[in-house]
Amino acid sequence: MSSHNSFTFPGFLPLRLPVTVYPMKAFPVINDLVTDVSWNCRVNKKIPPFEARPGTEWKMYQEDVDRVQEYRPCIECFLCQNVCHVLRKHEEMEKFAGPRFFVRVAALEMHPLDSKSRLRMLKDELGIGVCNITKCCTEACPEEIHITDNAIIPLKERGVDEFYDPVLMLVRKIRGAKPESG
């Protein structure tokens, strides 16, 4: 192996080509490689935390635990946010929370002991309907979280069931009930 332009980390292939590093494209550059990701903090604060039902018995099936734990490896690197074309190219940050926060909401919504519904918020404030499911977020995730298939699509399906299901709408009309308020 020649020593020019090659470097090896244990467990990785040698780097034979130069590596170019750029600042994240979805966020404003502050200086050099530093970007302003404070918008992510503002979005995160909007999302209501876990709220257990009163009198909850803290027992869960293992499959429910596994489902919720799937999202835990997220290291909040925001690479999924950075590759999301809705955020990066269309600059829809005021209408669209992005994949990182859909993962966070999925972990809460899929938790069997959580009592808070965030479906209305997903629809009205976080803009889940804007995602066109390109899977670029999943491909960019260094923790290999299946963001699109296991967070975004199930959340979209729940929203459609909640707000657009014609049978459920008819039942609500008969009973005088309204969709979840979130």
Sequence and secondary structure as in RCSB ss.txt:
>XXXX:A:sequence
MSSHNSFTFPGFLPLRLPVTVYPMKAFPVINDLVTDVSWNCRVNKKIPPFEARPGTEWKMYQEDVDRVQEYRPCI
ECFLCQNVCHVLRKHEEMEKFAGPRFFVRVAALEMHPLDSKSRLRMLKDELGIGVCNITKCCTEACPEEIHITDN
AIIPLKERGVDEFYDPVLMLVRKIRGAKPESG
>XXXX:A:secstr
  STT    TTS    S       SSS EEETTEE  HHHHHHHHHS    B TT      HHHHHHHHTTTT  
   HHHHH HHHHTS  TTT   HHHHHHHHHHHT TTB    HHHHHHTS GGG     HHHHH TT   HIII
IIHHHHHHHHHHHH HHHHHHHHHHT      
